[in-house]
Structure formats: structure tokens, C-alpha cells
Amino acid sequence: MSRLERVAVFVTNHVGTMGFFLIIMVWTLLWLGWNFLAPPRLRFDPPMGFVFWLFISNLIQLHLMPLIMVAQNLQERHSEIRAQSEYELSVSSEREIETILRHLEYQNVVLISLVKKLGVSQVELEEEFKTLATSVPEHPMSQPTDTTANGPSFGAARPAGA
């Protein structure tokens, strides 16, 4: 970002605060109150017209509006870059997950073929699985985060007794 763009972002960040609003409100109340309530010879901006106050207010608005628009454009540009980066990260993560799933599926095929070659029956396999499932402690990340009518959110079927 250039120096002027940093100034625009700085001004926009500070103008968009309650502090700035309160400063403008107090300034306005003091200005209008003084010119309404002060002795006539001490008033510097005649009531009902408040030409000088309107002039200063318009100058502030005319200078702030383009600065705010520049800063909003910069923020939008950064937001688009951030969104693109997040999209690319999501696509990369999806590819990695798909690779891991394919690898797990391949391991399942290999394990099933080994079990068949060893001559282990389906009943023996299920009993061994139940025994192993009850003896292995659960990882904290495997706990469901949402228990709805459809069951745990991670979707893995648990063996009976686990």
C-alpha cells in the first residue's frame, strides 16, 4: 500500500468509530449552543443560518467521503485477495483429503484380501473387532460435536458396545 492509501485506511478506521461521532456531536452542540445562548456580541455564527458551521461541516464531509471510498476500495481488494487465498487453501485441503481417502480405501482392499487369504471368517473378524474397539481408548478429536436425531456428526458407525 502506498503512503496515501495507508492514510486513507487510517482515517477511515478512525472516522468510523464512536469516538469520532462523539467529537463531532460535542463540537456541533458547543457550536450551536454557543451561537444560540451566548450574548449577541459574542456570537460568531448567526443563529438559524449557521453559515460558517455549515461551511466547515461540508468541508469535512467533502474531504472524508473520497477518503472513505478509497479505503473501502482497498479493503474490498484485500478481502478479495483473502477470499482467493482461502479458496485455494480449501481446494488444496480437499485434494489432500481425497488422496488420504483413496489411500484408506486401498488399504481396506488389501486388508480384506489378506483376511480372505488367511481364511478368517466374517464372524471371527467381527468378534476380534469388538474386542479391539473396547480396549482402544478414543481420541479426543473423535468425539461427536453435534448429537442430533441423526446421530454423531462425524458419521462413523460405531461397533456395538463401544
N, C-alpha and C positions, 0 to 999 in steps of 0.2 A: 504494500500500500504506500502511496506517496504521502508526503507530509500533509498536503491539503486534505487528502482522503482521511487521514488519521484525525485531523482537526474536525472534519465533518462528523465522524463517528463519535468523537469525544463530546462535541456539542449536542448531538442527538441523544446520546446516553444521559447527559445531564439535564437537557431540556425536558425529557420525558420522565421526570421524577416529581414526586410530591413536593420536594424542597423547592424546585423551580416554580411550581404552581403557587406555593405559599409566598415566595418572594414577590411574584407578580401580583398576587392578591393583596398583600400588605402594601406594596408600592401604590397600587390603584386606590385602595382605601385611604391611605395617607394623602395622596394627591387630591382625590375628590373631596375628602373630608376637610382638608386644609382650605381648599378653594370654596367650599360651602360655608364653613364655620368660622374661619379667621376673619379678623376685622377687614373691611373692604380695602383699606390702603395696603394691607399685607398680602392680598391675593395676587397671584401672578398669572393665573389662567381663569378667565371669567367663567362663572357657572353657566350651565345649560349649553354652552358651546364646547368648552374644554378643548379648544382647537389645538393647543400645544400638547396636551395629553394624547389626543387622537393622533397627532403627527408622530410623536415618539412611539406610541403603540404600533402604528402602521410601519414605521421603520424597523422595529423589532420583528414584526411578522414578515416583512419583505425579505429580511436577511435570514431569518430562521427557516422559512419554507424551502428555499432551494437547498440549504444545508441538510435539512431533514430528508429531502428527496434523494440527495446524493448518498447519504448514509444508508437509507433504505435500499437503494440500488446495490450498494456494496454488501450489505447484509444479505440481500437476496442472492447475489453472486456467490458469497461464501456458503450460503445454505445449499445452493445447487451443487457446489463442489463437494460439500459434506455428504449430501444425499447420494451423489455418484460414487463416492468412496464407500459408503455403507452398502450400496447396491453391489459393488464389485466384491466386497468382503462377503456378502451373503451368497453370491454366486460361487465364490471360491469355497466357502464352507459347505455349500450344497454338493459341490463336486467331491470334496473330501469325504463327506458322509456317504455319498453314493459308492465311492471306492471302498470304504470300510464295509458297507452293507454287502457289496459284491464279494468281498473277501470272506465275510462271515458266511454267506450262502455257499461259497466254495468249500469252506471248512466243514459246513454241515454235510455236504455231499460226500466229502472224503470220509468223515466220521461214520456216516451211515453205511458206506461201502465197507469200511473196516469192521464195523459191528456185524454186518452180514457175513463177511468172510470168516469172522471168529465164531459164527454160529450162535450168537447170543439171541435169545428170544425177546420179543417185544415186552412180555410180562416181566422178565428178569431186568430188562433195561429200565422200565418204569419204576420197579421197586428200588433199584440202585439210585435212580434219580431222586426219588422221595427221600431216601436216606441221606444223600448228599445235600439236598436242599434244606433239610432241617439242621444239619451240622455246620453249614457255612453261614457266618454272620452276614447280615445285609449291610451293604454300603449305604452311608447316609444319603447319597445322591439318588439312590434307587427308591426312596420313599415317595409316594404319590403326593403331588402338590394340590390336587383337586379331587375330592371324592364326591362325585355326583352320582346320579342314578345309574350312569353308565359304567361306574367303577373307577379305578385309578386312571389318572391322566396319562401315564406312560404306556398304557395299553398292553403291557406284557401279562400274559396269563400266568398265574402262579399255580404251582402244583398244590394239590390238596394237602393240608396240614402244615403248610409253610407259613 
